[in-house]
Amino acid sequence: MNSFIITRHRVPSLTALILVALWALFTVCSPETFLHGRIYTAFMSTIPFTAMLAFALTLLIVAREIDMSFPAVVALGGFVFSAIFQATNSTLLALGCAIAAGLACGILNGILVVYFRIPSIIATIGTQFFLGGLTTVLADGLALSIPQIRDSWIHTLMVGRIAEVIPAQMLWALLVIFLLWLLLSHHVFGDNVNFIGDNPTAAQVMGVPVEQTRLLLFMLMGAMSAFVGVFVSLEMSSWWPNQGQGYMLLVFASVFIGGTSVLGGRGTLMGTLFGACIIGILEAGIISAGLAGFWTRLIYGVTILVSLMVHSMLLKQHIGSWRRLLFNKV
């Protein structure tokens, strides 16, 4: 049992070690940046958006599904929130409608995948184009400015600065990971997600509600994407048509660097959190070290590939340890 516990936590521990090593490297290379508190306030204001999307996507990938449409849902959620707030000046109504729009997008993805049997990567690429185009048409291609939102309670609650230092969105991200951890580790829904990821056919035979679970996961991803769209609109006090497009690479990198298997059945939310932090500090570290900004994607790619190879080797060791354990018992 002790061996199993150590193996289970090896991946997030390794990701945390990579994060600490990168931080130490960047601190040595550019101490004037990484020894100043401002950079960490900036990290705490931006990394939570990527992390919250990555948390929801982790559960989906564990269940052997994927969602390529979430950047468009981020933009749609931000647009619905901004447009309704402009029209009604009601923050609660705007927030509720944005979340409802995200849930509707998740239901659309779930129906295409679960009931029409379209592979999720194909279905969600299609909805990415559809939802992105729909949002642009609804907005007439124009950005929305909502500077008056800064005086509202929802701005203070969701993106305000605690003690003028800590962005509130960081606390929201910690709340989200805690709730999803409870769901994944201490609830029958999480057991179903892991069971489906291990063997969906066996899960179906054992009475696990495979279709309903997958539909709920797509709904969760849609709602979380729209929620992040609201956060971004609040943080910037504006909305623009391609608001969510920059998150695709960052979110997938966070999930896979964090140790979630591309084949499903294995993933940790803590690993994803550390992965999001790694991705969040890379760009700042690269630029602070004196390299041009166009190095960022190259180093992202190298980091992802190295992480996938390391996690693959750890998975083989994990499978081998279980085989040896079973062999010894027999």
Secondary structure, DSSP 8 states (H G I E B T S, - for coil): -HHHHHHHTHHHHHHHHHHHHHHHHHHHH-HHHHTSHHHHHHHHHHHHHHHHHHHHHHHHHHTT---S-HHHHHHHHHHHHHHHHHHH--HHHHHHHHHHHHHHHHHHHHIIIIIS---HHHHHHHHHHHHHHHHHHHHTT--EE-GGGGGSHHHHHHH-EETTTEEHHHHHHHHHHHHHHHHHHHSHHHHHHHHHHH-HHHHHHTT--HHHHHHHHHHHHHHHHHHHHHHHHHHHTEE-TTTTTTHHHHHHHHHHHTT--TTSS---HHHHHHHHHHHHHHHHHHHHTT--TTHHHHHHHHHHHHHHHHHHHHHHHHHHHHHHHHHHH-
